[in-house]
Amino acid sequence: MPDAVAMGVVLWDDIVLEDKLCYCYVCTTEEATYGQVILNDGSKSAISDGFGSNPPNATVCKTIDNQLFKKRLLELLVS
């Protein structure tokens, strides 16, 4: 349920347990990878460390409180 989780994070930011700043790039001109989202979390890669000249432009949620999310989602659906 990625869309529901994304909306849950917008509604209830306290469900996020772990997040990470990333630089995200959406391929829009490269035919073979069109639409692909590339994430750079700043960790060591084969090319270089850090984000290079691109500052982080997104916060990626790595872990949420599943039980709290489900509880709140069900409360919304039942009411």
C-alpha positions as CSV (number, residue, x, y, z in Angstrom):
1,M,0.0,0.0,0.0
2,P,2.6,2.6,-0.9
3,D,0.0,5.3,-1.7
4,A,-1.8,4.8,1.5
5,V,1.4,4.9,3.5
6,A,2.5,8.1,1.7
7,M,-0.8,9.7,2.6
8,G,-0.5,8.3,6.2
9,V,2.9,10.0,6.6
10,V,1.4,13.3,5.4
11,L,-1.5,13.0,7.8
12,W,0.4,11.6,10.8
13,D,4.1,12.4,10.7
14,D,4.5,10.7,14.1
15,I,4.2,7.3,12.4
16,V,7.7,7.8,10.9
17,L,10.3,5.9,12.9
18,E,13.2,6.3,10.5
19,D,13.8,8.6,7.6
20,K,16.8,9.7,5.5
21,L,17.6,12.8,3.4
22,C,18.2,11.9,-0.3
23,Y,18.8,13.5,-3.6
24,C,16.1,12.1,-6.0
25,Y,16.3,12.3,-9.8
26,V,13.5,11.3,-12.2
27,C,14.7,10.2,-15.6
28,T,12.8,12.2,-18.2
29,T,15.0,12.2,-21.2
30,E,16.8,8.9,-21.1
31,E,14.7,6.5,-23.2
32,A,15.9,3.3,-21.6
33,T,15.2,4.5,-18.1
34,Y,12.3,6.9,-18.7
35,G,10.3,7.3,-15.5
36,Q,12.8,5.7,-13.2
37,V,13.5,7.4,-9.9
38,I,17.1,7.3,-8.8
39,L,17.9,7.9,-5.1
40,N,21.2,9.0,-3.8
41,D,21.3,8.7,0.0
42,G,24.7,10.3,0.3
43,S,26.4,7.0,1.2
44,K,29.6,5.8,-0.5
45,S,28.9,4.6,-4.0
46,A,31.0,3.4,-6.8
47,I,31.4,6.9,-8.1
48,S,31.8,9.3,-5.1
49,D,30.9,10.0,-1.5
50,G,28.1,12.3,-0.6
51,F,25.6,14.1,-2.8
52,G,28.1,15.7,-5.1
53,S,26.8,19.1,-6.3
54,N,23.2,18.0,-5.8
55,P,21.8,18.9,-2.3
56,P,19.2,16.6,-0.8
57,N,15.7,17.3,-2.2
58,A,13.6,14.6,-0.5
59,T,13.1,12.9,2.7
60,V,12.6,9.2,2.3
61,C,10.7,7.3,5.0
62,K,12.5,4.0,5.7
63,T,10.5,2.7,8.6
64,I,7.0,3.5,10.0
65,D,5.1,2.3,13.0
66,N,2.9,-0.2,11.2
67,Q,0.5,-0.9,14.1
68,L,-0.2,2.8,14.7
69,F,-0.7,3.4,10.9
70,K,-3.1,0.5,10.6
71,K,-5.0,1.6,13.8
72,R,-5.5,5.1,12.4
73,L,-6.3,4.0,8.9
74,L,-9.0,1.6,10.2
75,E,-10.4,4.4,12.4
76,L,-10.8,6.6,9.3
77,L,-12.4,3.8,7.3
78,V,-14.9,2.8,10.0
79,S,-16.0,6.4,10.9
